């Protein structure tokens, strides 16, 4: 009997999947591949049930003869192992980033005369409703909140991009690129106090109150599903911080990062050029412990940001603080530097990992931007945050557009470099 292979990346079976199986049965023995969690994440589909449960689900379907695990979104290993006569797939992968996966299958099958069968994608209200329900499930606080911890376990490094509005949240949510046959995307969203303040035309001195900043969170959570890391600045008074923790938990935020400074907050990139006061180890530990005592779920993370390198207090001070903060209950350590050379950041990571193998390390490579994610991961970094790049890219473009409209007294000269309203609208899902 000839074999037919298809790969599923779903937690819920609908008419489209059943149609694939029905069509596959016409050609021979049906083998279904279950993508691993790690692969699903890169495929822009975060699993809501375990791989084991997905395998059980696929095995229970009428017409399925066998279920195997597919470890990569490319089909090289699975086709070399199974050598199927046919691969069957919906026709919705002919364009866009997934077209590279389709071409990979075609190339592999052509080596031995295998055939690709493409089935028209099933469009009906039932399928649309199930797809919408999956997205809604991922956006619910109880699912979103725990996802950062899951990603840290699954990914070599969690790639995090800043967003400061619903629209920028959608950009982070939906941007997927194909490179050498692999798909990639951002894993999490960073809500920066700098970018939040800048968007509102306010200075980055903790002037924007938490009620306003929570509104930004709500704007983003309404239209996205990715986990959120919140920039909590200094955390404010300890008595206020405990309420912030509870509020963030309730909204489904995965983590808050607070820095070990006190008094009037100044942006770290000013370093010692402006007066900045670092909190004592005891003060910061007390705030961390109070926040951990206040939280209600095990999912939420409090990450301690260390300013010792920024304020030129030395490596030993940074390490002493890191170990003390972890002992006080911190779920992660963020180490920051404004040097263009990442040497001191890597030295910190290596020395910290020499004593602590498990506590997540977070870095923000705004200044030392030549280092790659792979290089950071090799030194034990778990989360990389691109903290302000969307904001910084938007402002020059908007300023140039405003200047040219004033210069030419019309909009024609700027039109070629603008995104069409139609393309912008396609980012926004309709219910």
Helices and strands as residue ranges (DSSP letters): E 3-8, H 15-25, E 29-35, H 37-42, H 51-59, E 66-70, H 76-82, E 86-90, G 91-93, H 99-110, E 115-119, H 125-139, H 141-144, H 147-154, E 158-162, H 166-174, E 176-179, E 182-185, E 188-191, H 193-199, H 210-221, E 227-231, H 238-251, E 255-259, E 261-262, G 268-273, E 277-278, H 281-294, E 301-306, H 315-328, E 332-335, H 343-355, E 360-363, H 373-378, E 383-386, H 389-408, H 412-415, H 421-426
